[in-house]
Amino acid sequence: MALQIEHVTKRFGDFTAVNNLSLTIPEKEIFGFLGANGAGKTTTFRMALGLIDISEGNIKWNGKNITYDSTNVIGYLPEERGLYPKLKVQDQLVYLGKLKGVKKKDIIDRMHVWLERFRIPEYATKRVEELSKGNQQKIQFIASVIHNPKLLILDEPFSGLDPVNVELLKSAVLDLKEQGTTIMFSSHRMEHVEELCENLCIMHKGQPVVQGRLKEIKRSFGKKNLIVHAEGDIEHITQLPGVVKSKKTAEGWELQISEESVSQSIFQELSKATFVRKFEIEEPSLNDIFIEKVGASYE
Ligand SMILES: Nc1ncnc2c1ncn2[C@@H]1O[C@H](COP(=O)(O)OP(=O)(O)OP(=O)(O)O)[C@@H](O)[C@H]1O
């Protein structure tokens, strides 16, 4: 039951927000959807949910075009959070769960499990406006999964959460995947995507610029990072052939090299002159790849 996005274009007047996007989100996987502000992520989510019309192309779930009626199998955490501030948490979840066809008793049972898991069991009877922003977000997440959706779309699920809550949410997302949920999420935090996703797509101005399996994307990027800690001034290594970028760190340098073999000549050069404490080749990070493809860092 994959989600298939087939040659999808979305125009707002003369402006093309999503341009001929084709993607397959494999079932029971976690798919990372990345891109700078305004790249077209939320617009794609809204089309997948039937909230806005598609200008061209199709979005299919389980081989069939998604219609408003089929959205009961989809869970959505919108970027603009939408809870009623005056309603109590339980009433809120019962209301939203019933809209998705779940019985009140089941909603309440599931709510208690989730509140316990998110370490806020006492919040069932509090009004949403009494909760901190991060805790409101956890309630919004619970609302998006209360009907046990087959497909879960999360728009920036980790934004605004402290590190402990980020871990709680990550483990919840991983468990949902284990239980067979297909999950697509957007994030500006590359490390979350690296940790959770097998497959990903980086969007730029409405089009995918990188797409595929994370491991494969890293391998085909070619460049590597080289971490060097050494005694004394070793800045001259940043000028050696094959060094693409360099960044000074507290204990030495972090270099980007065009290919792994470049490290050999750097090591020879260094070992002639100084005592090398650390010399380590690392895979490029997703952040490195993003910066090169999109041309700007997020943070
Ligand atoms: N209803 C609309 N009318 C006109 N333009 C729109 C509308 N919705 C989105 N856009 C434009 O489409 C582009 C893509 O917006 P979208 O919200 O999909 O980006 P995004 O990738 O989700 O960005 P962010 O990371 O900032 O959330 C933006 O330039 C935005 O201004």
The ligand as an SDF file (V2000), in Angstrom:
LIG
                    3D

 31 33  0  0  0  0  0  0  0  0999 V2000
   -2.5960   29.1130   -1.1640 N   0  0  0  0  0  0  0  0  0  0  0  0
   -1.4970   29.5890   -1.7440 C   0  0  0  0  0  0  0  0  0  0  0  0
   -1.5410   30.6180   -2.6000 N   0  0  0  0  0  0  0  0  0  0  0  0
   -0.4380   31.0950   -3.2150 C   0  0  0  0  0  0  0  0  0  0  0  0
    0.8120   30.5920   -3.0160 N   0  0  0  0  0  0  0  0  0  0  0  0
    0.9150   29.5750   -2.1590 C   0  0  0  0  0  0  0  0  0  0  0  0
   -0.2140   29.0150   -1.4750 C   0  0  0  0  0  0  0  0  0  0  0  0
    0.2210   27.9940   -0.6880 N   0  0  0  0  0  0  0  0  0  0  0  0
    1.5600   27.9340   -0.8730 C   0  0  0  0  0  0  0  0  0  0  0  0
    1.9760   28.8620   -1.7470 N   0  0  0  0  0  0  0  0  0  0  0  0
    3.3670   29.0720   -2.1960 C   0  0  0  0  0  0  0  0  0  0  0  0
    3.8820   27.8430   -2.6620 O   0  0  0  0  0  0  0  0  0  0  0  0
    5.2480   27.7020   -2.2940 C   0  0  0  0  0  0  0  0  0  0  0  0
    5.4340   26.4090   -1.5400 C   0  0  0  0  0  0  0  0  0  0  0  0
    4.8500   26.5410   -0.2580 O   0  0  0  0  0  0  0  0  0  0  0  0
    4.8550   25.3410    0.7950 P   0  0  0  0  0  0  0  0  0  0  0  0
    4.0720   25.8020    1.9780 O   0  0  0  0  0  0  0  0  0  0  0  0
    4.4110   24.1040    0.1230 O   0  0  0  0  0  0  0  0  0  0  0  0
    6.4080   25.2430    1.1450 O   0  0  0  0  0  0  0  0  0  0  0  0
    7.1370   24.3280    2.2190 P   0  0  0  0  0  0  0  0  0  0  0  0
    8.1540   23.5240    1.4890 O   0  0  0  0  0  0  0  0  0  0  0  0
    6.1380   23.5660    3.0230 O   0  0  0  0  0  0  0  0  0  0  0  0
    7.8680   25.4230    3.0890 O   0  0  0  0  0  0  0  0  0  0  0  0
    8.1700   25.5190    4.6800 P   0  0  0  0  0  0  0  0  0  0  0  0
    9.3840   24.6920    4.9380 O   0  0  0  0  0  0  0  0  0  0  0  0
    8.4290   26.9660    4.8590 O   0  0  0  0  0  0  0  0  0  0  0  0
    6.9540   25.0440    5.4040 O   0  0  0  0  0  0  0  0  0  0  0  0
    5.6120   28.9390   -1.4900 C   0  0  0  0  0  0  0  0  0  0  0  0
    6.2750   29.8490   -2.3360 O   0  0  0  0  0  0  0  0  0  0  0  0
    4.2670   29.4860   -1.0550 C   0  0  0  0  0  0  0  0  0  0  0  0
    4.3150   30.8990   -0.9170 O   0  0  0  0  0  0  0  0  0  0  0  0
  1  2  1  0
  2  3  1  0
  2  7  2  0
  3  4  2  0
  4  5  1  0
  5  6  2  0
  6  7  1  0
  6 10  1  0
  7  8  1  0
  8  9  2  0
  9 10  1  0
 10 11  1  0
 11 12  1  0
 11 30  1  0
 12 13  1  0
 13 14  1  0
 13 28  1  0
 14 15  1  0
 15 16  1  0
 16 17  2  0
 16 18  1  0
 16 19  1  0
 19 20  1  0
 20 21  2  0
 20 22  1  0
 20 23  1  0
 23 24  1  0
 24 25  2  0
 24 26  1  0
 24 27  1  0
 28 29  1  0
 28 30  1  0
 30 31  1  0
M  END
$$$$
